[in-house]
């Protein structure tokens, strides 16, 4: 792995996911919606930035990307190209992808891919969290998700324990 020798992390703070969006505010919103510890989710603003971070962090298993990304050297980039680049460079790793877009037509081809989940924008945090519920989240982060799930169940019941 490129640069992995320089990565020094403890077992509890290695990244599990990366959010790729050229809109920094949207990327932060997605990171918050994931309800994982901040150090578990990296942010990238371009395809190139994402590839560098994925190369350097072999613990990343989930890639969440906007469909349309900023142009790189005059060429438009998108989440579908990111998926193809990741698959080409890391065929031995098993990634799952969430692709978001405000344009439902661009997601059509991606829906055919087994490891890709498509979400329309605007982001609905509850749907993103539900996407994580069935995933094999590393045990070091599962507590965050289960805590949020319990909180959500309590809110749906009006905050009253039912015996």
Secondary structure, 3 states (H helix, E strand, C coil): CCCHHHCCCCHHHCCCEEEECCCHHHHHHHHHHCCCCHHHEEEECCHHHHHHHHHHCCCCCEEEEECEEEEECCEEEEHHHHHHHHHHHCCCCCCEEEEEECCHHHHCHHHHCCCEEEEECCCCHHHHHHHHHCCCCCHHHHHHHHHHHHHHHHHHCCCCCCC
